[in-house]
Amino acid sequence: MSLDDDPAVPVRPEDVGRGPSAVGAARGDGAEDEAHVPAADQSHDSGDDRRDDSVGESMDGRPGDGSGDGDGSDDERPPTAEERRHQRVRSTVEWIAVLAGAVVVALVVRTFLFTTFWIPSGSMEPTLMGASRRDRVIVNRLSYKLHDVNRGDIIVFKVPPGEPTMEVDGQAVEDLIKRVVGLPGETVSLRDGDVYIDGELRDEPYLPEGVATEAICGGEPRWVVPDDAVFVMGDNRPMSQDARCWTSHSVEESDIVGRAFVRIWPLTEFSGL
């Protein structure tokens, strides 16, 4: 129906001078229009909000708009055979790198820091057991690069030049272990089973009670230690072939491998030295 067809509404005297809204209100249909229009607007706004929410969900990667974007399907896809092969190769390379690094570290430690030795004979008994138990010790290679040799140290050193090497189980023993008794420049002498350093009696608490120190290889029991060497003997004084018997009667400091500072085998005898 056109506006021209709208039936005329009589104007009452009380409506004269009042605005259109008042007239509409009086007619009764204006209120319905005013109530209807906000409802339509509200419906329109709600639709916009819903559309905005739907777009926001799509941008956040959450399902809801049916587009399929950001639904996580790529993350849940199982790896292909080629990807698994690359993973295995990468894992293998990593393990090889770890093992190679461990070997390098072990070589550096053994060459420059610490190394282990086993006791081939009974010359240091009862402090270190040899043939009957084959004790093992750790030797600090850095000790004498940081400080001088101390009296009473147990040291590992190369067999002095010109002295025969021994064999144990078919293996040549090229390193020996003894205790330092005399230091560079000192005079070591033996008298009545005791050790004297520069004429003064030396107390040796590491020896078993009653052990006598004699010149077991003959000759005058008196030796002057060179300035760059030390005088060593085994704790098993009656059985040890040591500086008392060698031609040089000493060990050059340059031939010292290091200081034995801990026994690690057998485990029941683990202890410092």
C-alpha positions in Angstrom: 0.0 0.0 0.0 1.3 3.4 -1.0 1.6 6.4 1.3 -1.2 8.0 -0.7 -3.5 5.2 0.3 -2.8 5.7 4.0 -6.2 6.6 5.5 -6.4 10.0 7.0 -6.5 10.3 10.7 -8.6 13.0 12.2 -6.8 15.6 14.2 -8.2 16.2 17.6 -8.1 19.7 19.1 -5.7 18.6 21.9 -3.2 17.5 19.3 -2.9 21.0 17.8 0.6 22.4 18.4 2.1 19.0 19.3 5.0 17.4 17.4 4.8 14.4 15.1 5.9 12.0 17.8 3.2 13.1 20.0 0.7 12.7 17.2 2.2 9.3 16.5 1.9 8.3 20.1 -1.7 9.4 20.0 -2.3 7.4 16.9 -0.8 4.3 18.6 1.3 3.1 15.6 4.2 5.4 16.2 5.1 3.5 19.4 5.2 0.3 17.6 7.5 1.8 15.0 9.8 3.1 17.6 9.9 -0.2 19.4 10.4 -2.1 16.1 13.3 0.0 14.8 15.7 -0.5 17.8 15.0 -4.2 17.7 16.0 -4.3 14.0 19.1 -2.2 14.8 19.9 -4.5 17.7 19.5 -7.5 15.5 21.8 -5.9 12.9 24.4 -5.1 15.5 24.3 -8.6 17.0 24.8 -10.0 13.5 27.9 -7.8 13.1 29.2 -9.0 16.5 28.7 -12.6 15.5 30.5 -12.1 12.2 33.4 -10.4 14.0 33.6 -13.2 16.5 33.7 -15.7 13.7 36.5 -13.9 11.9 38.4 -13.6 15.2 38.2 -17.4 15.7 39.5 -18.0 12.2 42.5 -15.7 12.8 43.3 -17.4 16.1 43.4 -20.8 14.3 40.4 -22.2 16.1 37.7 -24.0 14.2 34.3 -22.4 13.8 34.2 -20.7 10.5 34.5 -23.9 8.4 37.4 -22.5 6.4 39.9 -25.2 7.6 42.7 -22.7 8.2 44.7 -23.1 11.4 43.0 -26.4 12.4 46.3 -28.0 13.4 46.1 -30.7 10.8 49.7 -30.1 9.6 51.1 -30.5 13.2 49.3 -33.8 13.7 50.4 -35.2 10.3 52.7 -38.2 10.9 56.3 -37.8 9.6 57.1 -39.1 6.2 59.7 -41.8 5.5 62.1 -39.2 4.3 61.6 -37.1 7.5 62.2 -40.2 9.6 65.4 -41.0 7.7 66.6 -37.5 8.3 65.8 -37.8 12.0 67.8 -41.0 12.3 70.8 -39.5 10.5 70.7 -36.4 12.8 70.5 -38.6 15.9 73.4 -40.8 14.7 75.6 -37.7 14.0 74.8 -36.3 17.4 75.8 -39.5 19.2 79.0 -39.7 17.1 79.8 -36.2 18.1 79.2 -36.9 21.8 81.4 -40.0 21.8 84.2 -38.3 19.9 84.1 -35.4 22.4 84.3 -37.9 25.3 87.3 -39.6 23.7 89.1 -36.3 23.2 88.4 -35.3 26.8 89.7 -38.7 28.1 92.8 -38.4 26.0 93.5 -34.8 27.3 92.9 -35.9 30.9 95.1 -38.9 30.6 97.9 -37.1 28.7 98.1 -33.9 30.7 96.2 -34.3 34.0 95.7 -37.8 35.5 96.6 -41.3 34.6 96.4 -44.7 36.3 99.1 -47.2 37.1 99.2 -50.7 38.5 101.7 -52.0 40.9 103.9 -54.6 39.3 106.0 -55.8 42.3 106.1 -55.9 46.0 108.7 -53.2 46.5 106.1 -50.8 48.1 104.4 -53.3 50.4 102.6 -53.0 52.7 101.6 -49.5 51.5 100.8 -50.7 48.0 100.4 -54.4 47.2 102.0 -55.7 44.0 102.2 -59.3 42.9 99.6 -60.6 45.3 96.9 -58.0 44.6 98.0 -55.6 41.9 96.8 -52.3 43.4 96.0 -49.5 41.0 96.6 -45.8 41.7 95.8 -42.5 40.1 98.8 -40.3 39.3 98.6 -36.5 39.1 100.8 -35.4 36.2 100.4 -31.7 37.1 101.7 -31.8 40.6 105.3 -31.0 40.0 104.5 -28.4 37.4 102.8 -26.5 40.2 105.2 -27.1 43.1 108.4 -28.8 44.0 108.8 -32.5 44.9 108.2 -33.1 48.6 109.8 -35.6 50.8 107.6 -38.6 51.5 105.7 -38.3 48.1 105.0 -41.5 46.3 106.1 -40.9 42.7 105.9 -42.7 39.4 109.0 -42.3 37.2 110.7 -43.7 34.1 113.3 -46.5 34.7 116.6 -44.7 35.2 118.9 -44.8 32.1 121.1 -47.9 32.0 119.0 -49.8 34.5 117.3 -53.1 33.4 113.6 -53.2 33.0 111.5 -56.0 34.5 108.8 -58.0 32.8 105.5 -59.0 34.4 103.2 -61.4 32.6 105.3 -60.9 29.5 104.9 -57.1 29.6 107.9 -54.8 30.0 107.6 -52.5 32.9 108.9 -49.1 31.9 107.7 -47.1 34.9 108.5 -47.6 38.6 106.9 -46.4 41.8 108.8 -45.5 44.9 108.8 -43.0 47.8 110.9 -39.8 47.8 113.4 -39.9 50.7 116.1 -37.4 49.7 115.7 -34.0 48.0 118.0 -32.2 45.6 121.4 -31.3 47.1 120.9 -33.4 50.3 123.1 -36.2 51.6 121.4 -39.5 52.4 123.1 -41.9 54.7 122.2 -45.1 56.5 123.3 -46.1 60.0 122.0 -48.9 62.3 119.0 -49.5 60.1 117.9 -45.8 60.2 117.9 -43.1 57.5 119.8 -39.8 58.1 119.4 -36.7 56.0 122.4 -34.3 56.2 123.4 -36.0 59.4 120.0 -35.8 61.1 117.9 -38.9 61.9 114.8 -39.0 59.6 111.5 -40.2 61.1 109.6 -42.4 58.6 106.1 -43.1 60.1 104.9 -44.8 56.9 107.2 -47.8 57.5 106.0 -50.8 59.5 107.5 -50.9 63.0 110.8 -52.7 63.1 111.8 -52.4 59.4 115.5 -51.7 59.0 117.0 -49.8 56.1 120.3 -51.3 55.0 122.6 -50.9 52.0 121.3 -54.1 50.4 123.4 -53.7 47.3 126.7 -53.1 49.1 129.0 -50.2 49.0 129.2 -47.2 51.3 125.7 -46.3 52.6 126.1 -42.6 51.8 124.8 -40.8 48.7 124.8 -37.1 47.6 121.6 -36.2 45.7 122.3 -34.2 42.5 120.6 -30.8 42.3 118.1 -31.8 39.6 117.2 -35.2 41.1 115.7 -37.0 44.1 116.7 -40.1 46.1 113.9 -42.8 46.3 113.4 -46.1 48.1 110.6 -48.6 48.3 108.7 -49.0 51.6 109.6 -52.7 51.5 113.2 -51.8 52.3 114.7 -55.4 52.4 113.2 -56.3 49.0 113.2 -53.1 47.0 115.7 -52.5 44.2 115.9 -48.7 44.3 118.3 -45.8 44.4 120.6 -47.7 46.8 121.3 -50.1 43.9 121.3 -48.0 40.8 124.4 -46.6 39.1 123.1 -43.0 39.3 121.6 -43.5 42.8 118.9 -41.0 41.9 115.9 -40.1 39.7 116.1 -37.0 37.6 113.2 -34.7 38.1 112.6 -34.6 34.3 111.9 -38.4 34.4 109.1 -38.1 37.0 105.7 -38.8 35.5 103.7 -37.6 38.5 102.6 -38.1 42.1 100.4 -41.0 43.1 97.8 -39.6 45.4 95.0 -42.2 45.6 94.5 -45.9 45.5 91.4 -46.9 43.5 91.8 -50.7 43.4 90.8 -52.8 45.1 87.6 -50.9 46.0 87.7 -52.2 49.5 91.1 -50.5 50.0 90.2 -47.2 48.4 92.3 -44.5 50.1 94.5 -41.5 49.7 98.3 -41.8 49.7 
